[in-house]
Amino acid sequence: MLGTEAGFIKHGIDPQEAALRGGVLDHAEEPPEHQGRLFPVEASTGASAMPVESVRGSWDAYYANIVEAIEGKGPLAVTAEQAREVVRVLVAATQAANEHRVIEGSWGAG
């Protein structure tokens, strides 16, 4: 991803994929070489790439929250509107990559 002040590069897939197939989701660990890196856009600032530690995901908690909401035991942690916005950003990112251009949207314009 490239923003107005920095770029972010992340490699690898979510380690929960393999852990889920192995039946032990709680054992999902991301290898250090898949850690994200934040790069300043302006090379003249002298700032170097900074490692960005991944936030550990929790698919099971997400789906447990949906069950709780359906049962009336609490609000959704992620609303349909929030999920729609994520999809809009992913679609725009794909379009930007395919067309090699900036896609502006409600998430912030360049």
VEXMAR-230747 format. One line per 4 residues: number of its first residue (from 1); their letters; for each residue y, z, x of N, C-alpha, C, O. Coordinates in steps of 0.1 Angstrom, whole numbers, plus 5000, padded with zeros to 4 digits. Atoms other than C-alpha are relative to their C-alpha. Layout:
! VEXMAR-230747
NUM = A = Y:Z:X:Y:Z:X:Y:Z:X:Y:Z:X; ...
END
This chain:
! VEXMAR-230747
1 = MLGT = 4988:5000:5008:5000:5000:5000:5012:5000:5009:5012:5006:5020; 4988:5000:4992:5035:4993:5012:5011:5004:4990:5014:4998:4980; 4989:4995:5008:5065:5012:4998:5013:4997:5008:5013:4990:5018; 4987:5003:4994:5102:5011:5007:5002:5008:5013:5010:5004:5022
5 = EAGF = 4998:4992:4988:5098:5038:5034:4988:5002:5009:4989:5006:5020; 5012:4999:4992:5062:5037:5045:4989:4992:4994:4990:4987:4983; 5012:5007:5004:5029:5020:5043:4988:5010:5001:4988:5019:5009; 5012:4991:5000:4995:5037:5036:4988:4991:5000:4986:4982:4993
9 = IKHG = 5013:5007:4999:4961:5025:5047:4989:5010:4999:4989:5021:5004; 5012:4991:5003:4928:5040:5035:4988:4991:5001:4987:4981:4995; 5013:5008:4999:4893:5028:5044:4989:5008:4994:4989:5020:4992; 5012:4994:5006:4859:5035:5029:5000:5001:4985:5010:4998:4979
13 = IDPQ = 5001:4998:5014:4847:5043:4995:4999:5015:4997:4997:5023:5006; 5001:4986:5004:4847:5076:4976:4987:5005:5004:4977:5000:5000; 5013:4995:4996:4820:5097:4992:4992:5006:4988:4980:5009:4990; 5007:4995:5012:4811:5110:4957:4990:4989:4995:4980:4993:4989
17 = EAAL = 5010:5010:5004:4793:5076:4952:4986:5003:5005:4977:5004:4997; 5013:4997:4994:4765:5084:4976:4995:5013:4996:4983:5015:4994; 5004:4986:5004:4765:5121:4967:4994:5000:4986:4984:5007:4983; 5004:5001:5014:4761:5112:4930:4986:4994:5000:4977:4998:4992
21 = RGGV = 5013:5007:4999:4732:5088:4938:4989:5010:5005:4978:5010:5001; 5010:4991:4994:4716:5116:4959:4998:5013:4991:4990:5021:4994; 5002:4989:5010:4720:5140:4929:5007:5013:5004:5005:5023:4997; 4993:4988:4996:4742:5165:4947:5015:4997:5002:5020:4996:5013
25 = LDHA = 4985:5004:4999:4779:5157:4939:5008:5010:5008:5018:5005:5014; 4992:4990:4993:4792:5189:4954:4999:4999:5016:5006:5005:5023; 5002:5002:4985:4780:5177:4989:5008:4988:5005:5006:4984:5016; 4992:5011:4996:4804:5148:4990:5010:5003:5011:5018:5012:5009
29 = EEPP = 4991:4998:4989:4821:5147:5023:5005:4987:5005:4997:4978:5007; 4994:5013:4995:4845:5120:5036:4999:5000:5015:5004:5010:5021; 5000:5000:4985:4839:5110:5072:5015:4998:5005:5023:4992:4999; 4987:5001:4995:4870:5114:5094:5006:4986:5002:5018:4984:5001
33 = EHQG = 4995:5014:4997:4872:5077:5102:5005:4993:4987:5011:4982:4988; 4995:5005:5012:4879:5071:5065:5013:5006:4995:5018:5003:4984; 4987:4994:5004:4910:5093:5064:5011:4990:5000:5012:4981:5008; 4989:5009:5001:4941:5076:5053:5011:5003:5011:5011:5013:5017
37 = RLFP = 4989:5000:4990:4971:5069:5076:5013:4995:4994:5013:4985:4987; 4986:5004:5005:5008:5068:5067:5008:4995:5011:5009:5001:5022; 4992:5007:4990:5029:5044:5087:5014:4998:4995:5017:4993:4984; 4986:5002:5004:5067:5044:5086:5003:4985:5001:4998:4978:5009
41 = VEAS = 4996:5014:5000:5082:5010:5077:5009:4997:5012:5007:4986:5018; 4990:5002:4990:5110:5013:5102:4994:5004:5014:4993:5016:5016; 5006:4996:4987:5093:5012:5137:5011:5006:5009:5007:5013:5018; 4990:4995:4991:5127:5020:5152:5002:5015:4999:5009:5021:5007
45 = TGAS = 4998:4985:5001:5125:5056:5139:4992:5007:5010:4995:5019:5012; 5008:4993:4990:5100:5064:5166:4989:5008:4994:4981:5014:5002; 5011:4992:5006:5077:5080:5141:4987:4992:5001:4986:4980:5000; 5013:5007:4998:5040:5073:5146:4992:5002:4987:4996:5010:4978
49 = AMPV = 5009:4999:5012:5012:5070:5120:4996:5015:4999:4993:5021:5009; 5004:4986:5003:5004:5103:5104:4987:5000:4992:4986:4992:4982; 5012:4999:5008:4969:5112:5092:5003:5007:4986:5011:5016:4986; 4998:4994:5013:4967:5120:5055:4986:5005:4995:4977:4996:4992
53 = ESVR = 5013:4995:5005:4938:5143:5044:4998:4996:4986:5007:4998:4977; 5003:5004:5014:4921:5131:5013:4998:5012:4991:4994:5023:4996; 5003:4990:5010:4920:5152:4982:4986:4998:4994:4983:4987:4990; 5013:5001:5005:4885:5160:4972:4999:4997:4985:5005:5005:4977
57 = GSWD = 5001:5003:5014:4876:5144:4939:4990:5008:4993:4982:5015:4999; 5010:4992:5008:4856:5159:4911:4997:4993:4987:5003:4996:4976; 5004:5008:5012:4841:5134:4886:4995:5009:4989:4999:5008:4978; 5006:4992:5010:4821:5161:4869:5011:5008:4992:5009:5011:4980
61 = AYYA = 4990:4992:5006:4852:5182:4862:5008:4991:4990:5013:4996:4980; 4993:5010:5009:4870:5151:4847:4992:4999:4987:4998:5000:4976; 5008:5002:5013:4842:5145:4822:4998:5013:4992:4997:5013:4980; 5001:4987:5006:4838:5182:4815:5012:5003:4992:5012:5008:4981
65 = NIVE = 4987:4999:5007:4875:5182:4805:5000:4992:4988:5006:4996:4978; 5001:5009:5012:4869:5153:4781:4992:5007:4989:4996:5007:4978; 5009:4993:5010:4841:5173:4764:5008:5012:4994:5008:5014:4982; 4992:4988:5005:4864:5204:4762:5011:4995:4990:5013:5001:4979
69 = AIEG = 4989:5005:5009:4892:5183:4746:4994:4995:4987:5000:4998:4976; 5007:5004:5012:4868:5167:4721:4996:5012:4991:4997:5011:4979; 5005:4988:5007:4855:5202:4712:5012:5008:4996:5010:5019:4990; 4989:4992:5004:4891:5214:4707:5003:5012:5009:5010:5021:5004
73 = KGPL = 4999:4988:4992:4889:5239:4736:5011:4999:5011:5013:5008:5018; 4989:5001:4991:4918:5225:4756:5006:4986:5000:5000:4977:4995; 4994:5013:4999:4941:5196:4764:4993:4991:5010:4987:4996:5019; 5005:5009:4990:4931:5165:4783:5008:5001:5013:5021:5003:5013
77 = AVTA = 4993:5000:4987:4939:5167:4820:5007:4987:5003:5017:4987:5010; 4994:5013:4998:4945:5130:4821:5001:4993:4986:4990:4991:4980; 4999:5006:5013:4959:5114:4790:4998:4985:5000:4997:4979:5011; 5002:5014:5000:4953:5079:4778:5012:4992:5005:5011:4982:5012
81 = EQAR = 4988:5006:4995:4989:5071:4786:5001:5000:5015:5005:4990:5022; 5000:4999:4985:4985:5083:4822:4990:4990:5006:4992:4984:5016; 5010:5009:4995:4953:5063:4826:5005:4986:4999:5002:4978:5008; 4994:5013:5001:4971:5032:4813:5009:4997:5011:5009:4986:5017
85 = EVVR = 4990:5003:4989:4998:5036:4839:4992:4998:5014:4996:4990:5022; 5008:5002:4988:4971:5039:4867:4995:4985:5000:4995:4979:5010; 5005:5014:5001:4956:5006:4854:5011:4990:5003:5009:4980:5010; 4988:5009:4998:4991:4990:4854:5003:4999:5015:5006:4988:5020
89 = VLVA = 4997:5000:4985:4996:5000:4891:4989:4992:5007:4992:4984:5016; 5011:5007:4993:4961:4987:4901:5001:4985:4998:4999:4977:5007; 4999:5014:5003:4967:4954:4883:5012:4994:5009:5010:4983:5014; 4989:5004:4992:5001:4951:4900:4997:4999:5015:5001:4990:5022
93 = ATQA = 5004:5001:4986:4986:4959:4934:4992:4988:5003:4993:4982:5014; 5008:5011:4998:4960:4933:4930:5008:4987:5000:5006:4978:5008; 4991:5012:5001:4986:4907:4919:5009:4999:5013:5010:4988:5018; 4991:5000:4988:5009:4917:4948:4992:4995:5013:4997:4987:5020
97 = ANEH = 5009:5004:4989:4980:4913:4973:4997:4985:4999:4997:4978:5009; 5004:5014:5002:4969:4879:4958:5012:4991:5002:5010:4980:5008; 4989:5009:4999:5004:4865:4957:5009:5003:5012:5019:4996:5014; 4992:4996:4988:5018:4882:4989:5014:5002:4996:5023:4996:5003
101 = RVIE = 4986:4997:5004:5048:4895:4971:5001:5014:4994:4991:5020:4991; 4997:4987:5007:5064:4927:4957:4999:4999:4985:5005:4989:4980; 5000:5000:5015:5056:4935:4921:5008:5013:4996:5004:5024:5000; 4992:4989:5005:5082:4957:4905:4995:5005:4987:4990:4998:4979
105 = GSWG = 5004:4994:5013:5075:4981:4877:5006:5014:4998:5015:5018:5006; 4994:4987:5003:5083:5015:4862:4997:5010:5010:5003:5021:5010; 5003:4991:4989:5067:5032:4892:5010:5000:5011:5010:5009:5020; 4990:5001:4990:5097:5022:4913:5002:4986:5005:4992:4979:5008
109 = AG = 4997:5014:4995:5114:4990:4923:5005:5000:5014:5011:5009:5018; 4996:5002:4986:5121:4977:4958:5014:4997:5001:5019:4995:5013
END
